[in-house]
């Protein structure tokens, strides 16, 4: 028997499923003059710290974070994020995803996290860590960087005119270029390519580490192959070059400038220039102390060329290396384009899925067919996806992005950009700057919340726009902001 007395009864109702029905909208948040903490959502957010020492958390989504002035801390979270430290000594962490990190001025610390990241310290004495993934680390202006550490993966590390204390490739098949500063290079485990640069005058060694490495000397004075079957070259007229092959079956290319050639253990070969061979035969190599551990001597073919790698700013060209055109592909992050050297900053695709990243100059890049990834990097670029579900990123500069047929993703980045979606259900994000956005045919999603006065024409279809109050819209069915 159950007896219910007459008293007030409180009912607790739990309703489920509503949160999934009303997803959070992407956020655009600006800090003030004081130190702010800004948090995004799980969508594609824009967070701007502006003044003072700010802390920004992008959380999920493909976020755009800008620190502004002072010493800021930026955390991208999961997603393919774009982090801009601005001025000040900043900490940038991309975290999960394929992120782009710009330190700009100040002595910054950039950490890519898991994913294929692009880190540019820009200016200042910076510390760059790519961590897991196939990363690109560089300094597009001047600075005496403390460390460029690629971490796990096949990484590209590019020094500049400053003194970079350490360039460490880490595990993986890496490319390291020291530039013109007094740098220390260490390839680490893997089959690496090291271009020591022309500024090492104080005996700092370029070390290949474990693996079958390529080392080219243009001024370091000392190349150390390490364990593995290595190839060591001397390029230029250095007075005191030293080559050390180490364990393994090594090949040492020797000119008259070599002071010491120590082949180490293994079945090693010394390749002499024709002039060096003649002088050796006549016992007239006064700078050569010895060829310890070297079993075989031969003369270099007159047509043989020294492997080369051009600088970070202008273009990437590599030739005569074990990876052949793989070096060009790694440096530019594109695949299947062995003949594209960006001499005129033009790269046509070949009709299959490709990943093409330009240089700091004005590039014209066409994806042709396939689901392509095109990135302009610096300069005022023109990117054409053509057919396929393409991803186009202008980054800095006044860019023109044309998706073409297919469900494309276009992101202008910084600058006064023009985005044309074309046919298909496209996603377009203007980024910072006064942009012109044309959706084209299809049900498009457009985001124009960079704070400038954008002009948006959605075109035919049922389109959704998130905008600032000053933006001008036409032919848009759903308008937010």
C-alpha positions in Angstrom: 0.0 0.0 0.0 1.4 3.4 -1.0 0.1 6.5 0.7 0.6 9.9 -0.9 0.1 12.9 1.4 -1.0 16.3 0.3 2.2 18.4 0.0 3.9 20.4 -2.7 5.7 18.2 -5.2 8.7 19.5 -7.2 9.0 18.1 -10.7 12.5 18.1 -12.4 12.2 18.0 -16.2 15.2 17.1 -18.3 15.0 17.9 -22.0 17.6 16.3 -24.3 18.6 17.0 -27.9 18.2 20.7 -27.9 21.9 21.6 -27.8 22.5 19.6 -31.0 19.7 21.4 -32.7 21.1 24.9 -32.0 24.8 24.8 -32.7 27.0 27.7 -31.5 27.7 30.4 -34.0 31.3 31.3 -34.8 32.6 34.2 -32.6 34.3 37.4 -33.5 35.8 39.0 -30.4 38.0 42.0 -29.8 40.0 42.9 -26.8 40.5 46.3 -25.3 43.4 48.2 -23.9 43.7 46.0 -20.8 45.0 42.4 -20.7 42.1 40.2 -22.1 41.3 36.5 -22.1 39.3 35.7 -25.2 37.8 32.3 -26.0 36.4 31.1 -29.2 33.8 28.3 -29.9 34.0 25.0 -31.8 33.4 27.0 -35.0 35.7 29.1 -37.2 36.4 32.1 -34.9 38.2 35.4 -35.2 39.9 36.7 -32.0 41.9 39.9 -31.8 43.7 40.9 -28.7 44.8 44.4 -29.7 46.4 46.2 -26.8 48.2 44.8 -23.7 49.2 41.2 -22.9 46.3 39.1 -24.1 45.5 35.3 -23.9 43.5 33.9 -26.8 42.0 30.4 -27.0 40.6 29.4 -30.4 39.3 26.0 -29.3 37.8 24.0 -32.1 37.4 25.1 -35.7 39.7 26.9 -38.2 40.4 30.0 -36.2 42.1 33.3 -36.9 43.9 34.7 -33.8 45.8 38.0 -33.7 47.7 39.1 -30.6 48.3 42.7 -31.4 50.8 44.7 -29.3 52.5 43.4 -26.1 53.5 39.9 -25.0 50.6 37.7 -26.0 49.7 34.0 -25.7 47.8 32.4 -28.5 46.5 28.8 -28.4 44.8 27.6 -31.6 43.2 24.4 -30.4 42.0 21.6 -32.7 41.6 22.8 -36.3 43.7 24.5 -39.0 44.4 27.8 -37.4 46.1 31.0 -38.3 48.0 32.7 -35.4 49.6 36.1 -35.7 51.6 37.3 -32.7 52.0 40.9 -33.7 54.6 43.0 -31.8 55.9 41.8 -28.5 57.6 38.6 -27.2 54.7 36.2 -27.9 54.0 32.5 -27.3 52.1 30.9 -30.2 50.9 27.3 -30.0 49.0 25.9 -33.0 48.1 22.6 -31.3 46.2 20.0 -33.3 45.8 20.7 -37.0 47.7 22.1 -39.9 48.4 25.6 -38.5 50.2 28.7 -39.7 52.1 30.7 -37.1 53.6 34.2 -37.6 55.7 35.6 -34.9 56.3 39.0 -36.5 58.3 41.4 -34.4 59.7 40.5 -31.0 61.5 37.5 -29.6 58.8 34.9 -30.0 58.2 31.2 -29.2 56.3 29.3 -31.9 55.2 25.7 -31.4 53.2 24.0 -34.2 51.9 20.9 -32.4 50.6 17.8 -34.2 49.9 18.4 -37.8 51.7 19.8 -40.9 52.5 23.3 -39.8 54.1 26.4 -41.2 56.1 28.6 -38.7 57.6 32.0 -39.6 59.3 33.9 -36.8 59.5 36.9 -39.3 61.8 39.2 -37.2 63.5 38.9 -33.8 65.4 36.2 -31.9 62.9 33.5 -32.0 62.5 29.8 -31.0 60.5 27.6 -33.4 59.4 24.1 -32.8 57.5 22.2 -35.4 56.8 19.1 -33.3 55.0 16.2 -34.8 54.1 16.4 -38.6 55.8 17.6 -41.8 56.6 21.2 -40.9 58.1 24.3 -42.5 60.2 26.5 -40.2 61.7 29.8 -41.3 62.5 33.4 -40.6 61.4 35.6 -43.5 63.3 38.6 -42.2 66.3 39.1 -40.0 66.9 37.6 -36.5 69.4 35.7 -34.5 67.2 32.7 -33.7 67.9 30.5 -30.7 66.4 27.3 -32.1 64.7 25.9 -35.2 63.6 22.3 -34.2 61.6 20.4 -36.8 60.6 17.5 -34.4 59.2 14.3 -35.8 58.4 14.2 -39.5 59.9 15.3 -42.8 60.6 19.0 -42.1 62.1 22.0 -43.9 64.2 24.4 -41.8 65.4 27.6 -43.4 67.8 30.0 -41.7 68.5 33.6 -42.8 71.2 36.2 -42.6 71.2 36.2 -38.8 73.1 33.8 -36.5 70.8 30.8 -35.8 72.1 29.0 -32.8 70.8 25.6 -33.7 68.8 24.1 -36.6 67.7 20.5 -35.7 65.8 18.4 -38.1 64.8 15.7 -35.6 63.6 12.2 -36.7 62.6 12.2 -40.4 63.9 13.1 -43.8 64.6 16.8 -43.3 66.0 19.7 -45.3 68.1 22.2 -43.5 69.5 25.4 -45.0 71.7 27.6 -42.8 71.6 30.8 -44.8 74.4 33.4 -44.5 74.6 33.4 -40.7 76.9 31.5 -38.3 74.6 28.5 -37.8 74.8 25.0 -36.3 73.0 22.3 -38.3 72.0 18.8 -37.1 69.9 16.6 -39.3 69.1 14.0 -36.7 67.9 10.5 -37.5 66.7 10.1 -41.1 68.0 10.8 -44.7 68.6 14.5 -44.5 69.9 17.2 -46.8 72.0 20.0 -45.2 73.1 23.1 -46.9 75.4 24.7 -44.4 75.4 28.3 -45.9 78.2 30.8 -46.3 78.5 32.3 -42.8 80.0 29.6 -40.6 83.5 31.0 -39.8 84.0 29.7 -36.3 84.2 26.0 -36.7 80.5 25.2 -36.2 79.9 21.8 -37.7 77.0 20.7 -40.0 76.2 17.2 -38.7 74.1 14.7 -40.7 73.4 12.3 -37.9 72.0 8.7 -38.4 70.9 8.0 -42.0 72.1 8.5 -45.5 72.6 12.2 -45.6 73.7 14.9 -48.1 75.9 17.7 -46.8 77.0 20.7 -48.9 79.6 23.1 -47.6 79.6 26.7 -48.8 81.4 28.1 -45.7 80.9 26.1 -42.6 84.4 24.7 -42.6 83.3 21.3 -41.2 80.9 18.7 -42.4 80.3 15.5 -40.4 78.3 12.8 -42.0 77.6 10.6 -39.0 76.3 7.0 -39.3 75.1 6.0 -42.7 76.1 6.2 -46.4 76.6 9.9 -46.7 77.6 12.3 -49.5 79.7 15.3 -48.6 80.4 18.2 -51.0 82.6 21.3 -50.9 81.3 24.2 -52.8 83.2 27.5 -53.1 86.7 28.5 -52.1 86.8 28.0 -48.4 90.4 27.9 -47.1 89.9 25.4 -44.2 87.1 23.0 -45.1 87.1 19.7 -43.2 85.1 16.6 -44.3 84.4 13.7 -41.9 82.4 10.8 -43.4 82.0 8.7 -40.2 80.8 5.1 -40.2 79.3 3.9 -43.5 80.1 3.9 -47.2 80.6 7.5 -47.9 81.4 9.7 -50.9 83.5 12.8 -50.3 83.7 15.4 -53.1 87.0 17.2 -52.6 88.4 20.3 -54.2 91.7 22.1 -53.6 90.2 23.9 -50.6 89.9 20.8 -48.4 92.3 20.7 -45.5 91.2 17.4 -44.0 89.2 14.5 -45.5 88.5 11.8 -43.0 86.4 9.1 -44.6 86.0 7.0 -41.4 84.9 3.3 -41.4 83.4 1.7 -44.4 84.1 1.4 -48.2 84.5 5.1 -49.0 85.1 7.0 -52.2 86.9 10.3 -52.7 85.8 12.2 -55.8 88.4 14.9 -56.8 87.8 17.8 -59.1 90.0 17.6 -62.2 92.2 20.3 -60.9 92.5 18.7 -57.5 93.4 15.4 -59.1 96.2 16.9 -61.1 97.6 18.6 -58.1 97.3 15.5 -56.0 99.2 13.5 -58.6 101.9 16.1 -58.6 101.9 16.2 -54.8 100.8 19.8 -54.9 97.8 19.9 -52.6 99.4 21.9 -49.8 96.2 22.4 -47.8 95.3 18.7 -47.7 96.6 17.1 -44.5 95.4 13.6 -45.3 92.7 11.2 -46.6 92.4 8.9 -43.5 90.2 5.8 -44.1 89.6 6.6 -47.8 89.8 3.5 -50.0 89.0 4.7 -53.5 89.9 7.8 -55.5 88.3 9.0 -58.7 87.9 12.1 -60.7 84.7 14.1 -60.9 83.0 14.3 -64.3 83.5 17.7 -65.7 79.8 18.1 -66.2 78.9 17.2 -62.6 77.2 20.0 -60.7 77.3 20.8 -57.0 73.8 20.3 -55.3 72.3 23.7 -54.7 69.4 25.2 -52.8 68.3 28.8 -53.3 67.2 31.1 -50.5 63.9 31.3 -48.6 62.6 34.6 -49.9 62.9 34.3 -53.7 62.3 30.8 -54.8 63.3 27.2 -54.1 65.4 25.3 -56.5 67.3 22.1 -55.8 69.2 19.9 -58.2 71.7 17.0 -58.2 70.6 15.6 -54.9 69.6 12.1 -53.8 65.9 13.0 -53.6 66.1 14.6 -57.1 63.0 16.9 -57.3 61.8 15.8 -53.9 63.7 18.6 -52.4 61.7 21.1 -54.4 58.5 19.4 -53.5 59.4 19.4 -49.8 60.4 23.0 -49.7 57.4 24.3 -51.5 55.0 21.7 -49.9 53.8 20.6 -53.3 53.7 17.2 -55.0 53.9 16.0 -58.5 55.4 19.2 -60.0 59.1 18.4 -60.6 59.5 21.2 -63.2 57.9 24.0 -61.3 60.6 26.3 -59.9 58.6 29.5 -59.5 61.1 31.4 -61.6 58.3 33.6 -62.8 56.1 32.6 -59.8 53.8 30.5 -62.1 52.9 27.0 -61.3 50.4 25.1 -63.4 48.9 21.9 -61.9 48.6 18.6 -63.7 45.0 17.6 -63.3 45.3 15.5 -60.1 45.1 16.3 -56.4 48.0 18.6 -55.6 49.4 20.7 -52.8 51.1 23.9 -54.0 52.5 26.6 -51.7 54.0 29.7 -53.3 56.8 32.0 -52.1 56.8 35.5 -50.5 56.4 37.1 -54.0 53.4 37.4 -56.2 52.4 33.9 -57.4 50.0 32.7 -60.0 49.0 29.1 -59.1 46.5 26.8 -60.9 45.3 23.6 -59.5 43.6 22.2 -62.7 41.6 19.1 -61.9 41.5 17.2 -58.6 41.0 18.3 -55.0 43.8 20.8 -54.6 45.4 22.7 -51.8 46.7 26.1 -53.0 48.4 28.6 -50.7 49.8 32.0 -51.9 51.9 32.7 -48.8 53.3 36.3 -49.2 52.7 38.7 -52.1 49.6 39.6 -54.1 48.7 36.1 -55.5 46.3 34.7 -58.0 45.0 31.2 -57.1 42.7 29.2 -59.4 41.3 25.9 -58.1 39.5 24.9 -61.3 37.5 21.7 -61.1 37.4 19.6 -57.9 36.8 20.4 -54.2 39.7 22.8 -53.7 41.1 24.7 -50.7 42.6 28.1 -51.5 44.4 30.3 -49.0 45.7 33.7 -49.9 47.5 34.5 -46.6 49.2 38.0 -46.8 48.9 40.4 -49.7 46.0 41.6 -52.0 45.0 38.2 -53.4 42.5 36.9 -56.0 41.0 33.5 -55.3 38.8 31.7 -57.8 37.4 28.3 -56.7 35.8 27.1 -60.0 33.4 24.2 -60.2 33.2 22.1 -57.0 32.5 22.6 -53.3 35.5 24.8 -52.5 37.0 26.5 -49.5 38.4 30.0 -50.0 40.2 32.1 -47.3 41.7 35.5 -48.1 43.7 36.1 -45.0 45.3 39.5 -44.5 44.9 42.1 -47.3 42.3 43.5 -49.7 41.2 40.2 -51.4 38.7 39.1 -54.1 37.1 35.7 -53.5 35.1 34.1 -56.3 33.4 30.8 -55.3 32.1 29.7 -58.7 29.7 26.8 -59.2 29.2 24.6 -56.1 28.4 24.9 -52.4 31.4 26.9 -51.4 32.8 28.3 -48.1 34.3 31.7 -48.3 36.1 33.6 -45.6 37.4 37.1 -46.4 39.7 37.5 -43.4 41.2 40.9 -42.5 41.1 43.7 -45.0 38.5 45.3 -47.3 37.4 42.3 -49.3 35.1 41.6 -52.3 33.3 38.3 -52.1 31.3 36.7 -54.9 29.6 33.4 -54.0 28.5 32.3 -57.4 26.0 29.5 -58.1 25.3 27.1 -55.2 24.4 27.2 -51.5 27.3 29.1 -50.2 28.5 29.9 -46.6 30.2 33.3 -46.4 32.1 34.8 -43.5 33.2 38.5 -43.6 33.9 39.5 -40.0 37.4 41.1 -40.3 36.2 44.5 -39.1 36.5 46.2 -42.5 33.8 47.3 -45.0 33.4 44.3 -47.3 31.2 44.0 -50.4 29.4 40.6 -50.7 27.3 39.3 -53.6 26.1 35.8 -52.8 24.8 35.0 -56.2 22.2 32.3 -57.1 21.3 29.7 -54.5 20.4 29.7 -50.8 23.3 31.4 -49.2 24.2 32.2 -45.6 26.4 35.2 -44.6 28.0 36.2 -41.3 29.1 39.8 -41.6 30.1 43.0 -39.8 27.5 45.9 -39.6 29.3 48.0 -42.2 29.4 45.3 -44.9 27.3 45.6 -48.1 25.4 42.4 -49.1 23.4 41.4 -52.2 21.4 38.3 -53.2 21.9 36.7 -49.7 19.1 34.8 -48.2 20.3 34.4 -44.6 22.3 37.3 -43.1 23.7 37.4 -39.6 25.3 40.6 -38.2 
